[in-house]
């Protein structure tokens, strides 16, 4: 298949000389904004003040970005210790979702304690929004030609073109090789998860279980998709950090659901005020 004329999409939205706006940051920002709108609407239905999530996000997003970058840099310290000037260049990619979640959850716990609110209630309301933001954010990886899988076998390239839009396949054509669009797999998985979490609201799960369901759903998908990627952060030569974290999170989430039910700590339900 002759595709020598393929050109990657420009990762820069606007170039004003010293100021450059990248698609990566713009898409992540868009995802965060839509997630906030989604969460604010649901929080009002659940009896919280409309500013609750706005106040939380003002702290959670900057901290999540810093923790996501710190997580990534720590596990790629061999490179960044030799190139410290690259640490601040988050617009070029390198935000680890697991690191961002750690920062966001810690912020949420502290915020809830200060405001006298239930962390689990806030987490449940925010769970679909977090997943929505992640689903949209993966398209930032698409613009940077990252978070992709291994090479597509030559005999399968036309099949991929038959299934996927040309612009996705063309963007996954990097240095003369077609790569599996795992960013797309995760984005679709996350969008499906958003729908499932919204449906689970009607089941009226115990408080905290919607958020823990999010953790399980995302982690299951991430474990499988991470195994297809070529740019994973590695714990050892064969052990991918994201897969290890995913397994740990699944075990913790399942364990917490069981423990909170057995111990009676999950008496309130999602629809309770």
N, C-alpha and C positions, 0 to 999 in steps of 0.2 A: 504494500500500500504506500503510494508516494504522497508524502505530506510535508515536503520540504519548505513549503510556503507558510507553515503555521507560525504565528507569532503569539507569545504569551500576552495576556491582558496586562495593562500598565497598573502596577500596584499603587501608583500615586493618583489621587483624585484631583488634587489641585497643587500646582507648583508655583509658589510666589517668591522664588529665590531662596532666601534664608528660611522661609516657612513652607514646609511641605505637609500636606494632609494625605495620609495613607488610607486605602480602602480597609486595611486590617483594623485600624483603630475606629474608623467610621462605622464599620459593620458591628463590631463589638459594642460600641456606644449605642447603636440603634437597638441591638438586642437587649441591652440593659434598660433602655428607655421603655420599650414595649413591655418588658417583664415588669417594670415598676408600675406602669398603667394597669396591667393585668392584676397585680397584687393589691393595688390601692382599691380597685373596684370590689374585689373579693373581701378585703379587710372591712370595708364599710358594711357589707352584707353580714359579716360575722360580728358586728357590734363594736369594732375598733374605730378610733378617730381617724379621719381620712389622711391626717398628716403622719400617722404612726410609721408607715413604711417609707414615706419621704424622709423623715428624720433618720430612720435606720439606714437607708441607702446612702445618705450623705456620709456616713461613717463606713458602711460595709463595702462599698465599691472601691474607694481608694485603698482600704486595708486589704481587700481581696486581690487587687492588682499587685500590690507590693508583695503579698505572701505568695501569689502565683509566680511572680518573677523570682523571688528569693528561692522558692522550691526548685525552679528550673535551673537557676544558677548553681545552687548547691550540688545538684546531681550532675552538672556539667562543669565542675570546678576546674578540672584539668585544662579546659579551654579558657574559661574566664579568668583564671589566675594568671594566664599568660596574655590575656587581652582585656584588661579591666575597663578600658574605654568602651567596650561593647555591652557592658552590663546594663546601662541605662537605655539602650536602643530597643525598647519594647515594641516599637512600631514595625520592627522587622520580624516579629514573632517571638516565641519563647515564653509564653504564659501557660503554666501548667494548671489545668483545671483542678486537679486534686489539691494543689497548693492554695488556689483561690477559695476552694470550699472550706478548707481548714480555717483560713482567715475569716471568712464570712460567718461560719458557725460560731467561732469564738466571739466575734463581734456581736452576733445575735444573742448569745447567752448573757454577755455583759449588759447589752442594751435592755434586754427583758428584765434583768435584775434591777437595773436602775429605775426603769419605768414601772416596776411592780406588775409586770405582765407575765403570762405563761410563755416560756420559750417554745414549748411544743405547739401551742396555738399559733404563734407567729411562724414557726417552721412549716406547719401544715399549710397555712395560707400561702406561704411563699414557694412551696415545693414545685407546683406546676410552672410558676414564673421562672424559677431558676433553670428548669429544664428547657423552657422556651428560649431563654437567653443563650443557653448552651447550643441549642439547635441552630439558632441564627448565627451565633459566633463562629461556628465551624466554617461558614462561608468566608470569613476573614482568612482562615487557613487556605482556602481555595484560591483566593487572590494572591497569596504569597507562595503558591505552589508547594505547600507543606502538608504534613499530616496525611500523606498518601501511603499506599501500600507498595508492594514490590512490583516489578515489571509485569505487564500483561503478556502472556504468551502470544507469539505472532499469529497463530491460528485463531485466537479469540478476539483480536482487535476489532474485526468487522462486526462481530456479535455485540461487543460493547457499544459500537457506533449505532447499531440498530436499536439498542435499548435506551441509550442515553443521548441527550441533546449534544450536538456537535461542540458547543462552546465549553461543555464540561470536559469532553475528551480532548479537545484541542489544548485546554489549559493543563491537562495531565500529560501532555507531550513535552518532556523535559530532557534537553540535551540528546535528542534523537531517540528517546525511549518513552513508550506509553506506560504510565503507572496506574495501579488500581486506585480509584477514587474513594479511599476509606473515609475521607472527611465527609463524603456524601452519605455513606453507610451510617455513620454516627449521627449525622443531622437528621436523617429519616427516622432512625431508631428513637431519637429524642422527641421528634414531633409526634410520633405514635405514642410515646410515653406521656406526653402532655395530655393527649386525648384520654388515655387510660386513667390518669390521675383525676381528671375532671369528672369522669364517670364514677370513680371511687368516692368522690365527695357525696354522691347520692346514697352510697352504701352506709354512710355515717359511721365510719371506722372510729375506733377509740382515738383519743387525742394523741398525736405523735406518730400514729401509724401511717398517715398519708406521707409524711416526710420520710419515714423509714422505708415505705414502699418505693418512693423516688430513689432512695439510696440503692435499694436492691435492683430496681429496673435499670438504672444507669450503669451500675457496676457490672451486671450480667452482660450488657451490650459492650461496654468498654473492654471487658476481659477478652471477648472474642475478637473484636475489631483490632485491639492492640496487637494481637498475635499476627495480624496481616501487615502491620506498619513496618517501615524501614528506618524511622527516625525516633524510635522509642528511647526514653531514658532507661539506662540499664543499671541494675544493681550488681550483677556479675556479667560475665560474657554471654550467658544464656538466660538470665533471669530478668524479665522486664519489670520495672518498678510499678508501673500502672496496673499490671496484672496482679502483682502481689497485693497492692493496696485495694484493688477491687475485691479480691477474695476475703481480705480482712474486713472490709466494709460490709460485705454480704453477711458474713458470720456475725458481726457486731449488730447489724440491723435485725436479723432474725432473732438473735439472742435477746436484744432489748424488747422486741415485741412480746416474746414469751415471758420474760422476766417481769415486765410492767403489767401484764395481764395476771400472772400468777400472784404477784405481790400486792395487787390491788391499787397500783399507782396509776393505772389508766382507766379510771372510772368515768371521767368526762368523755364525751364524744365530739366529733368534729362539728356538728351542727349546734352543740350546746353553746349558749352565750356565756 
